[in-house]
Amino acid sequence: MEFGNTTTEASSEAKDFGKALCIITGASKGFGRCLAKEISTLLKPGSVLILVARSGDKLLELEDDLSTQRRDLVIHRVVADLGHKDGVEGVIREAKKTPSSDIDTLFLFNNAASLGDVSRYAQSFTDMEEVNDYLSMNVSSALCLTARILQLFPADMHLRRCVVNVSSLCALQPFPSWVLYCMGKAAREMMFRVLAKEESELRVLSYAPGPLDTDMQIHARSNTADECIRTSITAMHSEGRLLTCEESVGKLIKVLLKDNYESGAHLDFYDL
C-alpha cells in the first residue's frame, strides 16, 4: 500500500499520508511539536492525531493551534509520563477509540526522550534506581508502547503501518559524560532494527534529526561535563550551525512520503 496518491506513474512520492492514526510522543515542544504541525497538513480529513507529553498546558496550546488550521482532524491529548505503566496505558486507551476500519495508515513516532544527567561521567552512576528510571522513560516505554500499539493494530488488519524512532548520532558514537543518553539511544536503535527483522510488512525507521536549536541543546551547553563535547556543541550554537526543527522535520517528511528507505535503517539529517 502506498501513502496517498502519486503525482505521476513515474513518481513514487505520495502527496499525503492518507486517512491515518498518528501518535506522537514528546509532542509538547521542540521536534515533536513541529512534527505534529507539519504532518497535520498531510493527513486526510477524519484522521486522528494522538499527542502525548508530560506538559498539559503546552499540549493544550498545540491542540488549539492545530484545531484552528485543521478542523477536520480528530485530536486527542494524553498528558502522561511514559516512564510509568499508567502513562503507556493512557496512550493505549486513546488509540482504542479509533477503529481500524476508520483509517488506512498507522504512524507511531517514538520521539519522547530525555538527555539525562550529562554533568557526570559513567563511573559516577552507581545508583541502580537512578539508571533504571532513565531507562524506563527512554527505552522500556518505547518498546512497550510500540508493542501494545502493534498488537492493537496487527498486520492482518491490512493497514499501512510505520514506526519511527527519533534517534541520534549518539546511538552510533560515544559522547563522554553522555553515558545515559548514548546508552538509551543505542538500545532503541537495536530495538527497532530487531523489530524490522521480525515484522517484514512493517515500515521501521530510525531518524537522527541532527543538532537542533531546542531546550535540550541549551541544557547540554550548560551542563555537559566533558570539555571537548561542551566546546563543540557551544560552537555549533555560536556559529549558527544548529538546525531548526522545521528544517529537520521537513527532511523526515520527505523520506516518509517517498518511502523507499530500507526498513530498520538509520538515516541522519546530513545523509539526505
N, C-alpha and C positions, 0 to 999 in steps of 0.2 A: 504493500500500500504506500502511496506517495502522499506527502503533505500537500494539501490544496490542489490547484491546477497548475500545469506548466504553461509557460508563455508560448512555446513552440515545441514541435516534436523534437527538435534538435537540442532543446534545453531541458535539463533535469532539475533545475532550480524552481521550487514551488513559489507561489505568490503569497501563500499564507499557511497557517498550521491547521486549518480546518476547524471543526467544532470539537473543542478539546476540554479536558480537565487538566488544569495546570497548577501544580503545587510548588510553591517556592518557600523554602525555609530561609531564615535570616533576611526577611523581606522588608524590614522597617527602615533600613538605611543602606548607604553605600551601594555596592554592586547589586545586591538583591532588590533594593528599591528601584534602581534604574532598570534592572531586568524586567520587573513587573510592569513598569510603564511602557517599555519598548515592546514586549511580547503581547501586551494587551491590544496593541494596534493591529496585530496579525492574527487574531482569533476571530472566528466567525460568530455571528450573533447566537446567543444561547450558551456560549462557552462558559466554563466555571473556573474562577481563579480562587485558590485557597492560599492565603497569605499568612505565614507563620513567623512569629518573632516574640521576644520577651517584652518588648515595649508596646503596650496597648495604645498609648497616645499617638505614637508615630504610625502605627498600623492604621488607626482611625483616620489620620491625615492622608495617608496613602489611599485608603479606600475612597475617601471623599474626592481626591484628585482623579482617580480612575473612573469613578462613577460619573463625574462631570463630563469626561471625554467619551465614555462608552456606557451609555445607559442600557445597552442590550446585552451586557455581560452580567453573570451572577457572581458576586464577590463575597467570600466568607473570610472572616478574620479569626485566627486562632492565636490567642495570647498564651504562650507556653514556653517552658524551659525544657528543651528536648533532652537534657541530661537526666531527666526523670521519666519514669514509665508513664506517669499521668500526662506528660506533655505529648508523647508519641500517641497515646490513646486519644487525646483531643483532636489530633490531625485525622486519625482514622475515623472518628465519629463524623467529622465533616465530610470526608471523602465518601462515606457510605450513603450520603444524601444524594449522590449523583449516580443514577442507574447507568450501567454500561451501554444500554440501548440509546441513551441520550447523547452519546459522544462517539467520535471515530478515532480520537487521539488521546493518549495519556502522556503527560510530561511530569516528571519529578525532578526538581532542581535541588540537590543537596548542597546548599550554599552556607547554611549556618555554621559558624566556626569561631573560635577564639584564639588569640595569639598565645595565651599562657604567660607565665612569668619569664620574661626574657632578661631579667636583671641578674640572673644566676646561671651558673654552669651546671653541667649534668651531675657532677659529683655531690651537689647540694640537695638533690631530690631524693631524700631518704624516707619521706613520709608517704606510705603507700596510699593512704586515703586521699591525699592531695593529687597524686598521679592518677588514681582511679577516677576521681571526679572529673579531671580533664579528659580522660579517655572516654568516659561515659557521654560527655557532651559532644565530643568531636569525632568519635569513632563508633562506639556502640549504638548511639542514636541513629546514625546514618545507615548502619546495617539493618537495625530492627525496623526503622521506618520504611526503608526500601522493601524489605521482605514482606511487611504487612500490606503495603500498597500493591505489590505484585501478586500476593495471594488474593487480594480483593478484586483485582482486575487480571485474571490469569490469561495465558496465551490462547486458550480455547474460546475466548470472547472475540477474537479476531480484531482487536484494536491495534492501532499503531502505538507501540509503547516505547518510550525513550526516557532513560535515566541519565542525568547529567551530574557529575561530581565536580564541584568547583574546587580545583586543585591549586598547585603552586609549584614554582621551581624548587621549593623546599621538600617536595615529595621525592625529588631526584638527587638533590645536592645537600650536604650537611652545612648548616649555618651555626657556628659556635655561639653558645648561650641561647639558642632557639631549640633546645632539645625536645620540648613538648610539642611545639608546632611542627617540627620536621618529622617527629615520630608519628604524630597524628595524620599528617598529610600522606606520608609514605604508606601507612596502614590502609588508609582509604583508597589509595591508588591501587594497591594489590587486591583489595576487596572487590573493586569494580572490574578489575581485569578477570578475576575468577568468575564473577557474575556473567560477564560477556561470554566466557567459555561454556558456562553451564546453560545459558539461555540463548540459543542460536538465533531466535527471531527477535530478541530484544536489542534495541539500539542503546549502546552504552558509550558515554564519552566522559573523559576527564579533561577539563579545560582549565589551563592556568591563565588567569586574566592579566598577568603582568603586574608591575608595580603601580598600584592605584593611589590616587590622592584621596585618602579616606582617613577616618578617625584611627583605624588600626595602624596606618603608616605614621601618624603623629605619635601614637603610643610607642611604636618601635623606635622612632628617632629619639625619643626622650628617655627610654628605659633600657635599651639594649646594652648588655654588659660588655660584649666584645667590641673593642675599639675599632677594629677593621670593618666589621659589619655596620656599626653605628656610623662611621665616617662615610661609608659607601652609600647608605640609604639617605643620609643627610645631604650628600652631594646631589643625589637624584632630585631631591626637593629644591635645593638652592639653584640648580642649573636648569630647572624646568623640564626634567626628563620623566616626571611622573605622568601616568596616563589618567585621563578622565574615565569615569565609569561608563560614560556614553560611548567613548571610543572602543573600549573593550567589549562591552555588551554588543555593540554593532557587529564586531567580528564574529562573536559567538552566534548571533542570529543568522548571519550569512552561512556559517558552517552547518547549522541545523536545517536551514532551508535547502541548501544544496544537497546535503545528506549523502555524501559519498565517502565519508571517513570510515576507517576500519573500526568495527565495534570493539570497545575496550581500549581504544587508542588514547594516548596523552597528547594533547595539542596545546601549544603555547601561543599566546598572542603574537609573539615575534616569529612564529613558524608560518604564519598565514599571510 
